[in-house]
């Protein structure tokens, strides 16, 4: 269950009671549901700490599992076959000093999901259904040898790394500038967002001879995503399929475990242009630095974007993050704390994140995530 509550740093008593109650519910849910595990934990019989430096951030073993199409190394056979399904209950609430006593909540991002591979067909699939908003997120990847793959369906435009595998629940501003997708001015009137999802077709080529074209595998890659819809924020709305090409998103990047370095660009049929750079670098066993910069041009103007952040994960069940976002000189500071509650295989994840800006009151996001 994910619970996100936005409040000002000067929380009223009602806000404190509300968050405390949700925290208590999370602990109860985590300790009473020891037999309920996410899909991969059930299949592999491995606890969260086997694959995560700090949930959801992957360690080296988890990265290899992910890059191998959600499969263990061939030397280890999975004998515990289970239904490839899992669910995520997510409640999201919002409050701030500006909203007063109002704390609107929703369950929009609750989902049923299944990830997996069909080895005989060299096919990898990813399927999610969000029942509250009646949205789907489905795509498939077909490999043609080790060096070329094609993905089709609803895709996240950025393929260099998975933005959902960050300690912070929010996306850096250079990947999701305000006013994009369904949350702002759509298409030609809003800046391009590489972290958005769209209907499309992606071709990925491994540039080195020993490389692998599966998502998030090591090596040099070149990818081209043909977008057939305006991008929208994940879980917010469903893209609207167009009968013509919306644009081309091009990427060249290098990956090695959690480290990645890449350049990307978007050329839209609606006149939008985007040029960006992305970096992730593990400094030590417990430190990860990530960031990037971009130039975004659209019908109403242009924007210079940049973000830099550092993640510290002292243990698999807790992590700390601090990020600085800059859009045309407007700077935001975003610290966050992540902690896992309960048993290892069924833990609920609790995240506190605050956004500080000079223009307004601080906004704190409290996230409680429980998957089963």
VOGU-3710 file (C-alpha; in Angstrom, 3 decimals, decimal comma):
1> xxxxxxxxxx> 0,000/0,000/0,000  1,395/3,402/-0,913  0,148/6,306/1,125  1,290/9,736/0,000  0,296/12,693/2,144  1,469/16,226/1,302  1,545/18,698/4,197  3,458/21,812/5,162  6,417/21,590/7,493  4,232/23,193/10,184
11> xxxxxxxxxx> 1,763/20,326/10,456  -1,447/20,882/12,297  -2,473/18,395/14,972  -4,969/16,758/12,617  -2,219/16,119/10,069  0,002/14,495/12,684  -2,827/12,239/13,853  -3,676/11,331/10,261  -0,091/10,325/9,409  0,376/8,483/12,712
21> xxxxxxxxxx> -2,765/6,476/12,061  -1,578/5,485/8,607  1,808/4,507/10,032  0,140/2,260/12,590  -1,999/0,631/9,915  1,117/-0,056/7,873  2,864/-1,820/10,735  -0,218/-3,936/11,438  -0,617/-4,828/7,771  3,041/-5,752/7,403
31> xxxxxxxxxx> 3,169/-7,969/10,504  -0,138/-9,746/9,813  0,626/-10,542/6,177  3,786/-12,622/6,484  2,526/-15,240/4,011  1,808/-12,649/1,275  4,873/-11,877/-0,867  5,456/-9,976/-4,128  5,724/-11,959/-7,334  9,505/-12,363/-7,510
41> xxxxxxxxxx> 9,955/-13,049/-3,805  7,415/-15,875/-4,060  9,029/-17,300/-7,175  12,662/-17,117/-6,048  12,243/-17,577/-2,278  14,637/-14,644/-1,846  14,084/-11,809/0,680  14,033/-8,144/-0,361  17,644/-7,612/0,753  18,935/-10,128/-1,795
51> xxxxxxxxxx> 18,199/-7,777/-4,707  17,934/-4,315/-3,123  20,557/-1,975/-1,702  17,640/-0,017/-0,267  14,180/-0,811/-1,577  13,428/-0,059/-4,395  17,071/0,655/-5,382  18,719/-2,480/-6,811  22,080/-3,932/-5,788  24,414/-5,776/-8,192
61> xxxxxxxxxx> 22,547/-9,081/-7,882  19,157/-7,423/-8,324  20,418/-5,500/-11,338  21,525/-8,746/-12,999  18,153/-10,360/-12,227  16,327/-7,369/-13,761  18,612/-7,159/-16,810  18,217/-10,919/-17,403  14,481/-10,583/-17,956  13,425/-11,216/-14,319
71> xxxxxxxxxx> 15,289/-14,551/-14,258  17,895/-15,944/-11,894  21,271/-17,045/-13,260  20,967/-20,366/-15,067  22,939/-22,072/-12,326  19,991/-21,521/-9,984  16,684/-23,094/-10,954  13,420/-21,732/-9,590  11,539/-24,730/-8,212  8,768/-22,845/-6,438
81> xxxxxxxxxx> 6,429/-22,100/-9,352  3,616/-19,698/-8,448  1,079/-17,581/-10,304  3,018/-14,622/-11,804  0,796/-11,992/-10,193  1,090/-9,318/-7,533  -0,886/-6,342/-6,277  -0,039/-2,896/-4,960  -2,492/-0,985/-2,775  -1,758/2,723/-2,901
91> xxxxxxxxxx> -3,518/5,539/-1,114  -2,429/9,091/-1,815  -3,349/12,114/0,271  -2,349/15,739/-0,031  -2,253/18,619/2,382  -0,336/21,843/2,922  -0,575/25,109/4,782  -2,160/26,606/1,707  -4,885/23,932/1,780  -5,640/24,487/5,457
101> xxxxxxxxxx> -7,508/21,548/6,986  -8,165/19,955/3,591  -6,425/16,599/2,980  -7,736/15,122/-0,290  -6,862/11,449/-0,741  -7,164/8,906/-3,546  -6,310/5,336/-4,468  -5,570/6,063/-8,129  -2,294/4,141/-8,380  -3,467/0,872/-6,821
111> xxxxxxxxxx> -2,723/-1,881/-9,308  -2,696/-5,556/-10,257  0,423/-6,582/-12,164  2,454/-9,348/-13,724  6,012/-9,285/-15,095  7,817/-12,179/-16,701  9,404/-13,879/-19,672  8,396/-16,595/-22,109  11,748/-18,200/-22,856  10,599/-20,334/-25,774
121> xxxxxxxxxx> 9,543/-17,186/-27,640  12,349/-14,915/-26,327  9,516/-12,644/-25,158  9,451/-10,388/-22,086  6,176/-8,875/-20,866  5,081/-6,222/-18,386  1,376/-5,785/-17,555  -0,373/-3,545/-15,034  -4,018/-2,679/-14,449  -5,070/0,284/-12,283
131> xxxxxxxxxx> -8,707/-0,509/-11,359  -9,562/2,792/-9,647  -8,862/4,864/-12,768  -9,440/1,959/-15,208  -5,983/2,405/-16,770  -3,632/-0,204/-18,188  0,127/-0,199/-18,677  1,135/-3,069/-20,962  4,098/-3,688/-23,210  6,098/-6,584/-24,597
141> xxxxxxxxxx> 9,730/-6,994/-25,694  10,865/-9,439/-28,362  14,583/-10,261/-28,655  16,162/-11,058/-32,007  19,440/-12,620/-30,963  21,440/-10,948/-28,208  22,008/-7,600/-29,879  18,602/-6,385/-31,042  15,179/-6,089/-29,416  11,839/-4,478/-30,199
151> xxxxxxxxxx> 9,369/-3,239/-27,565  5,750/-2,321/-28,297  2,845/-1,061/-26,208  2,677/1,645/-23,565  6,282/2,555/-22,877  8,154/4,901/-20,588  10,117/7,014/-23,050  13,397/6,938/-21,127  15,006/3,492/-21,421  18,427/4,264/-19,901
161> xxxxxxxxxx> 17,168/3,479/-16,400  13,878/2,843/-14,617  12,819/6,020/-12,786  10,574/3,945/-10,467  13,696/2,332/-8,951  14,697/5,474/-7,049  14,492/6,073/-3,301  12,690/9,343/-4,002  9,026/8,930/-5,040  9,262/12,005/-7,296
171> xxxxxxxxxx> 11,054/12,308/-10,643  13,911/14,801/-11,241  12,697/17,960/-12,936  14,761/17,512/-16,117  12,857/14,257/-16,761  9,430/15,611/-15,775  9,180/19,409/-16,024  5,956/21,072/-14,794  3,240/21,474/-17,380  3,826/18,153/-19,179
181> xxxxxxxxxx> 1,349/15,493/-20,199  -2,081/15,280/-18,658  -1,041/17,276/-15,578  -0,505/20,480/-17,534  -0,578/21,838/-21,052  -0,596/18,843/-23,428  1,364/18,285/-26,595  2,693/21,320/-28,423  1,932/23,711/-25,528  3,800/21,764/-22,833
191> xxxxxxxxxx> 7,482/20,809/-22,430  8,516/17,263/-23,337  8,870/14,766/-20,450  11,211/11,741/-20,975  9,812/10,022/-17,857  6,283/10,116/-19,316  4,563/7,112/-20,865  3,272/6,864/-24,415  2,029/4,323/-26,900  4,916/3,490/-29,143
201> xxxxxxxxxx> 7,507/1,214/-30,650  11,117/1,025/-29,430  14,078/-0,546/-31,193  17,208/-1,187/-29,102  20,600/-2,145/-30,495  23,529/-3,383/-28,403  26,555/-1,582/-29,844  29,218/-3,908/-28,427  29,595/-7,467/-29,770  29,196/-9,119/-26,368
211> xxxxxxxxxx> 26,278/-6,875/-25,391  22,640/-7,631/-24,685  19,671/-5,624/-25,966  17,344/-6,504/-23,058  16,327/-3,523/-20,894  18,864/-2,384/-18,295  21,536/-4,893/-19,320  25,189/-3,821/-19,347  27,003/-2,329/-22,324  26,620/0,376/-24,951
221> xxxxxxxxxx> 23,114/0,841/-26,373  21,341/2,880/-29,015  17,549/3,138/-28,816  14,852/4,838/-30,863  11,280/5,167/-29,580  8,586/6,147/-32,046  5,837/7,882/-30,080  2,232/7,496/-31,234  0,653/9,575/-28,432  1,369/12,584/-26,255
231> xxxxxxxxxx> 3,283/11,491/-23,176  1,468/11,436/-19,814  2,683/10,950/-16,257  2,745/7,323/-15,097  -0,506/6,332/-13,376  -2,147/9,723/-13,954  -3,951/9,186/-17,225  -4,066/6,934/-20,280  -2,287/8,186/-23,425  -4,530/8,874/-26,402
241> xxxxxxxxxx> -3,410/6,890/-29,438  -2,873/9,029/-32,538  -3,075/7,970/-36,177  0,231/9,648/-36,924  3,715/9,725/-35,407  3,963/12,162/-32,499  7,756/12,219/-32,497  11,011/10,290/-32,204  12,975/9,892/-28,969  16,622/8,923/-29,528
251> xxxxxxxxxx> 19,063/7,628/-26,893  22,703/6,580/-26,749  23,941/5,331/-23,389  26,302/3,048/-21,508  25,264/0,891/-18,553  27,313/-1,052/-16,018  25,196/-2,259/-13,124  23,624/0,803/-11,486  26,029/3,120/-13,311  24,829/4,666/-16,569
261> xxxxxxxxxx> 25,722/7,623/-18,764  23,693/8,773/-21,730  22,556/11,446/-24,170  19,024/11,736/-25,530  16,898/13,935/-27,761  13,292/14,263/-28,912  12,050/15,636/-32,213  8,296/16,113/-32,167  5,965/16,426/-35,110  4,299/19,211/-33,100
271> xxxxxxxxxx> 7,484/21,299/-33,143  8,792/20,368/-29,689  12,512/19,660/-29,249  14,423/18,236/-26,292  18,152/17,628/-25,738  19,313/16,003/-22,509  22,066/14,172/-20,634  21,643/11,622/-17,833  24,216/10,278/-15,335  24,070/7,663/-12,572
281> xxxxxxxxxx> 27,292/6,801/-10,726  27,841/4,646/-7,666  30,577/6,331/-5,607  30,841/3,609/-2,975  28,896/0,610/-1,763  26,375/2,890/-0,057  26,385/6,049/-2,185  24,802/6,748/-5,574  24,953/10,092/-7,384  22,509/10,827/-10,200
291> xxxxxxxxxx> 21,493/13,831/-12,211  21,193/15,427/-15,599  20,458/18,525/-17,617  18,215/19,332/-20,573  17,130/22,033/-22,984  13,390/21,909/-23,703  11,697/23,890/-26,499  7,925/24,032/-27,060  5,276/26,337/-28,507  5,035/28,681/-25,514
301> xxxxxxxxxx> 8,773/29,061/-25,005  11,857/27,202/-23,910  13,262/25,945/-20,627  16,650/25,006/-19,172  16,429/22,135/-16,690  18,916/20,484/-14,327  18,909/18,134/-11,337  21,566/16,568/-9,140  21,000/14,188/-6,246  22,722/11,739/-3,950
311> xxxxxxxxxx> 21,317/8,553/-2,400  22,742/7,022/0,788  21,595/3,528/1,740  23,155/2,274/4,997  21,043/-0,915/4,887  18,671/-2,719/2,518  15,660/-1,508/4,516  16,455/2,210/4,748  17,805/4,947/2,542  18,271/8,713/2,383
321> xxxxxxxxxx> 18,165/10,987/-0,652  18,785/14,671/-1,314  18,092/16,288/-4,695  18,335/19,812/-6,113  16,076/20,725/-9,054  16,629/23,827/-11,185  14,243/25,124/-13,845  15,362/28,423/-15,357  16,895/29,527/-12,059  13,904/28,456/-9,948
331> xxxxxxxxxx> 15,491/26,051/-7,444  13,886/23,346/-5,306  15,523/21,245/-2,563  14,111/17,743/-2,132  15,327/15,565/0,805  13,717/12,174/1,452  13,940/9,270/3,891  12,883/5,695/3,052  12,320/2,885/5,560  10,931/-0,654/5,357
341> xxxxxxxxxx> 8,553/-1,912/8,028  7,769/-5,484/9,044  9,031/-8,781/7,677  11,579/-8,793/4,874  9,494/-10,447/2,185  6,283/-8,543/2,911  7,534/-5,235/4,240  5,648/-1,982/3,837  7,823/0,903/2,645  7,497/4,276/4,343
351> xxxxxxxxxx> 8,948/7,395/2,684  9,063/10,999/3,895  9,962/13,604/1,284  9,877/17,409/1,558  10,158/19,953/-1,251  11,545/23,384/-0,299  11,267/26,371/-2,627  11,744/30,097/-2,150  8,379/30,908/-3,676  6,081/28,914/-1,410
361> xxxxxxxxxx> 5,569/26,828/1,684  7,479/23,531/2,072  5,518/20,493/0,928  6,014/17,127/2,605  5,079/13,842/0,973  4,526/10,760/3,136  4,450/7,519/1,164  3,487/4,083/2,501  3,885/1,238/0,028  2,572/-2,294/0,632
371> xx> 2,799/-4,907/-2,118  1,549/-8,499/-1,951
//
